[in-house]
Amino acid sequence: MAPQATELFFLQHLAQAFHIPAPEFLTGEATGAEIRKAMTRWGGKALVKPDVLAGRRGKAGAVHLVQDYVSAQKELKRIGGLEVNGRLPRTAYLVQYIPGKREIYTAITYDSRFNGPSITVSLDGGMDVEQIPDEKKVTLPVDVYKGLDAYQASELLGRLGLTGSVANTVSLCLVDFWDLFITTGMRTCEINPWRITPEGKCFACDFKAVFDEANFKYKNLAAKPPEYPAQVTLFEEEMSAWNASSHQGQAHAVELGGDMVLPILFGGGASTIIAETLLQHGGNPIILSDFGGNPPYERMLGTARICFEHHLGKAAVLLILGGKANNTLIDVTFQSIADALRAYVDAHGPIHTPVVVGRGGPRLVKGMLILRDALSALGMPYVIFGPDTPVTQVAEYAATLARASKGNGGVA
């Protein structure tokens, strides 16, 4: 799994270093005297949050508003031991309550449509991006060499209807947000929301990011994201044991708690980008997976069987997707997946889950034909994209198809 950062890590190590305005905070280890002084300084209002990798906005139900010192202490203890979406917090923390007149959504990610990073902004902050109508968000590609300047940021906000002194304030914050992203070796980064106070001040009030371990900028970070307690599911336990059983090919997968797209993904960093794209477009992925390393037939067959046995029955769409491989033999992996699907149908009966495929690499045509023939024989509808189609576009298509399938009672 790629290293991930939460709001607490951002508050402790990143916000001040990159001049990003953020609320004051205290960790769960704060003394009673420190909590009492902070509550007085903050006007008697604070939020208690779990430091947990819950994904999306899944921890919202565990965020509690407190308005006195005693409640703050009690909630820090309670939320610190609260399970959130099947995961345990590393700790709980107390954050200054920021009154908001307006909330803004921002995210930066690498986007294959632009062959580089892009920033997305919406004035409908506090919502998941897939819930925001397209006409209320703007995405701008950012040149990695030139970066994002205040003029570009101001123009971006102007397209959404935000002007004046508030727009100037937010523009400077977006420039610092870009500097944070590009300087630390992140793959994706989201601040949602930026809360604008009645006085026109701007604060980053929630944060999440995924780092690229291979990026030298991440390796040079003074502080690294902490490890979080694992609440391992039966699927994760089985997949972990399977991954450790052989050095030939990798089989990494964790559950995300979704119920829409079952992604069988290849390609390291591309896997995270695909999962983020699914989330952004309402695809609600069931797992985050990273398979590859040129697995032999039996290796990939076992990997696919485990994924299908645990998750295929509830998926609205099966997504088989990866970038262009260098040495992974596409016909071998697709033959394995096809045979795993046949075994699943033999055991559970016919299924009609739509399948979306996108891949490139050695022996691609042979692999596509193998998979096409198997899906046709099983009566599973499919769409196959060639290697020239960006993986983000394929993922967006799969998310749209999954939403349509769910809306029609499972019939796409």
Secondary structure, 3 states (H helix, E strand, C coil): CCCEECHHHHHHHHCCCCCCCCCCEEECCCCHHHHHHHHHHCCCCEEEEECCCCCCCCCHHHCEEECCHHHHHHHHHHHHCCCECCECCCCEEEEECCCCCEEEEEEEEEECCCCEEEEEEECCCCCCHHHCCHHHEEEEECCCCCCCCHHHHHHHHHHCCCCHHHHHHHHHHHHHHHHHHHHCCEEEEEEEEEEECCCCCEEECCEEEEECCCCHHHHCCCCCCCCCCCCCCHHHHHHHHHHHCCCCCEEEEEECCCCCEEEEEECCHHHHHHHHHHHHCCCCECEEEEEECCCCHHHHHHHHHHHHHHHHHHCCEEEEEEEECCCCCHHHHHHHHHHHHHHHHHHHCCCCCCEEEEEECCCHHHHHHHHHHHHHHHCCCEEEECCCCCHHHHHHHHHHHHHHHHHCCCCC
